Amino acid sequence: MTTGEIKKIPFSFHDGNYKYSSTNTKVLEFTDRGEMKALKSGNTTIVLTHTGANNKKEKKKYKVKVHDKVKKLKWKKKTDRINIGEKYTYSISYKAASKKNIEFKWSSSNPKVAEVDQEGNVKAVSAGITKIKCKMVGDKKTSLSTKLQVVSVPVSMINVKQNQFVMKLNTYYYINQMITVSPDNATNKMLNISSQDESVIKVEYGLLHAVGTGNTIVTIEATDGSGCKQVIDVTVDDWIGREDTHFIAHRGLSAEAPENTVKAFELAGEKGFYAVETDVWLSKDGQFVISHDGDLKRMCGVDKNIGDLTYSELKAISIKSGCNYDKYKNDSKATTIPTLKEYLMICQKYNMIPMIEVKFTEGNALLNQDNALYRLYEEVTSIMGSDKVYVISFHQSIIKDMNEIRKIKRGDNIKLCLLAGECNDIKAIGMYQYCLDNNIGFSIMETSSEELIKKMLADGAEVGLWTVDVPDNAKKYIGWGVKFIVTDKVLWKE
C-alpha cells in the first residue's frame, strides 16, 4: 500500500461476526468503516478474528507493506537499440520520502526478442521490437516503458591467412583454421564454402578434400546476407609425402655426403628418414665396422681388405671418395670409417630405425659367445633395447641363423629381410616360402619385374625396393603398396 491509501480488508466472514487489528498501528490503522488506512512506510500484519458457534475462534493474518508515494519516476539509463547477443542494464530514478518497501517489477512484451530480469538486465535474443516496462509493485499507475529494437550485426569482412596454397592429392585440409570473420560480435558467423571445380576439390563438412590434380577457386561466403565473401586459389599436386611410405636412407644420405659415414647418417636423421641402411663387416680383431665394400680400394684408395686390419688400423685410414667429398674432406665425421656402435647411437639420437646389412658369414654356433652374429645381436639390443631393428642380408644362412637367435632370445623387435637382386620369377628368390612362414620380408632391386613384385605383395609378403632415386618411380611403387623404399636421396617434398 501507499501512504494515505485506503483499502478494504482482503478477507471477511459471511456472518460479519469478527474483529480486526493491526500489529503496528503507526504504519496502518482501521477507519470507522473497517477499512485499512496506510499511515507511513513500514511493515505490519493485520489480524482478523472470527467468533463462530460455541464461541469457537478462528484467526486469519495478512502481511502488509506500506511505502511512501513515488514522485518523479523517470529513466536514469535506457537505450532504444542493441545488437543480438548484447547485454544492457536499464535503471530508473525516483523520489520518495522513504524508499523502504518500494519494489519494481520488470517485464518484456516479447521475451523472444529480449529478456529482462528483475534487476533491469536485458539480454538481446533475436531481431525484432519489444517493450521494456518497469512497474511499481502495488501501484499500477506508477510505471515506465520504452520501446527496444534488437538488430543483427552483419559480417563486414572475411579474412584469410593466404589467398593461394597447394594441397597434396588425397589429403584433407580444415579451411576454417585460416579464416577469421569480422567483426567479432557478428550475429551470424556461419560461412558457406564451395569449390568451383569439384573434380579437383570437394568441400566436405568444412574440409577441403583434394580429389584430383589441377587448380580451382574455393569461395568462402557469409550466410547472413551481408554479401561478404573471399576466394582462395587452390592447386592440387600429386607429390610424394614423407609419410607415404617408409623411406630408408641408403648407406646414410649418400647423395649428400660420403656413404656409410657419421656425416651421411646424421644428414639422414636431420631430414627425417624413417630408417637408415648400412653395411657391417668384421675387422681383424672382431670389431663391427661400417663399409659397403669388403676392401678399401673404392672409398679410401687403399688396396687392403677390412678383415685383414684391426679397427685401430682402419680408423687411421681416411675416406677419400664419395658425394660432396671436397665439401667435407676436413670433417672427420665424413672421412673416418665408423663402428656399428657409432651408427646405432646416431639412429637412437634421431629416432631412426637401423637397417643393418650383414656382410660377414663367420660363425655357426648360435649361442657361442664367440659367434659374430650372436655378438651382433647382443650389441644391437644393448643400445637399441626393444626398439625395432632391421637385419638384412643376401646370405640365406645369416637370415636363418638370426631367425633362430631372435626366437631363442625372444627378440620380436628384430625384423628380418632377405636381400635379392633383380628378380623376375619367384624361383629366383631362395627360401621364399620359408620367409613367408617366418614373417621375414624381402628387399629386392627396383628393376625386378612388376608382375613379380605384385605377386609377392598379393602373397602378403613385406616387400621393399632398392635403390629408388627417381620420385615418379617411387610414387608408382607406393601405389603398388610396397612397405619401404631404399634411396640415396630425399624423394619427398620438404
Secondary structure, DSSP 8 states (H G I E B T S, - for coil): -BTT-EE--S---TT--EEEEES-TTTEEE-TTS-EEE-SSEEEEEEEEEE-GGG-EEEEEEEEEEB---EEEEEEE--SEEETT-EEE-EEEEE-S--TT--EEEEES-TTTEEE-TTSEEEE-SSEEEEEEEEETT-TTSEEEEEEEEE-----EEEES-SEEEEETT-EEEGGGGEEEESTT-S---EEEEES-TTTEEEETTEEEE-SSEEEEEEEEESSSS--EEEEEEEEE----TTSSEEEETTTTTTTS-TTSHHHHHHHHHHT-SEEEEEEEE-TTS-EEE-SSSBSHHHHS---BGGGS-HHHHHTSB---STTHHHHTT-HHHHB--BHHHHHHHHHHTT-EEEEEE-------TT-TT-HHHHHHHHHHHHHTTS-EEEEES-HHHHHHHHHHHHHHT-TTEEEEEEE-S-SSGGGSTTHHHHHHTT-EEEEETTS-HHHHHHHHHTT--EEEE----HHHHHHHHHHT-SEEEESS--S--
